[in-house]
């Protein structure tokens, strides 16, 4: 899939076929409802687009780690989040 096509999906400029959406969900380890979680955000909301892109990039990078490293990274992020609140 071309990167430009992928970003059109994220921006809401184009709708993917269901099979494409299933494949993307499997690759990034997200459920199908994740793709529709921001339907109430108006098209062109750059902040929401940046947030969704960041989430996908983070998930993609995390999945490349071995499982023990994934758990360690999540523990570090949880500790950081706890300190922020």
C-alpha positions in Angstrom: 0.0 0.0 0.0 1.3 3.4 -0.9 2.0 5.7 2.0 -0.1 8.5 0.4 -3.1 6.1 0.3 -2.6 5.2 4.0 -2.6 8.8 5.0 -5.8 9.5 3.0 -7.4 6.8 5.1 -6.2 8.4 8.3 -7.3 11.9 7.2 -10.8 10.6 6.3 -10.3 11.6 2.6 -10.9 8.0 1.5 -12.4 4.9 2.9 -10.6 1.6 2.8 -12.1 -1.7 1.7 -13.0 -3.9 4.7 -10.3 -6.4 3.9 -7.7 -3.6 3.8 -8.9 -2.3 7.1 -8.7 -5.8 8.6 -5.1 -6.2 7.4 -4.1 -2.8 8.7 -5.7 -3.6 12.1 -3.8 -6.9 12.3 -0.5 -5.3 11.3 -0.8 -2.5 13.9 -2.5 -4.6 16.6 -5.6 -2.5 16.9 -9.2 -3.4 16.9 -11.6 -2.3 14.2 -13.4 0.1 16.5 -10.1 2.0 17.0 -10.4 3.3 13.4 -13.9 4.7 14.1 -13.2 6.1 17.5 -12.9 9.7 16.3 -15.9 9.9 13.9 -17.2 12.9 15.8 -14.1 15.0 15.0 -14.6 17.2 11.9 -12.5 16.3 8.8 -9.3 18.3 8.6 -8.7 18.4 12.3 -4.9 18.3 12.2 -4.4 17.7 15.9 -6.5 14.5 15.8 -4.7 13.4 12.7 -1.3 14.0 14.3 -2.5 12.1 17.4 -3.7 9.1 15.4 -0.5 9.0 13.3 1.6 9.1 16.5 -0.4 6.3 18.0 0.1 4.1 14.9 3.8 4.8 14.7 4.2 4.0 18.4 2.3 0.7 18.0 4.3 -0.2 14.9 7.6 0.4 16.7 6.6 -1.4 19.8 5.5 -4.5 17.9 9.1 -4.8 16.5 10.5 -5.3 20.0 10.7 -8.8 21.6 7.9 -9.4 24.1 10.1 -8.8 27.2 11.2 -5.5 25.8 7.6 -4.6 24.9 6.6 -5.2 28.5 9.5 -3.2 29.8 8.7 -0.3 27.5 5.0 -0.3 28.6 6.2 -0.3 32.3 8.4 2.7 31.6 5.5 4.5 29.8 3.1 3.7 32.6 5.5 5.1 35.2 6.0 8.3 33.2 2.2 8.7 32.8 1.7 8.2 36.5 4.3 10.9 37.3 2.5 13.3 34.9 -0.8 13.0 36.6 
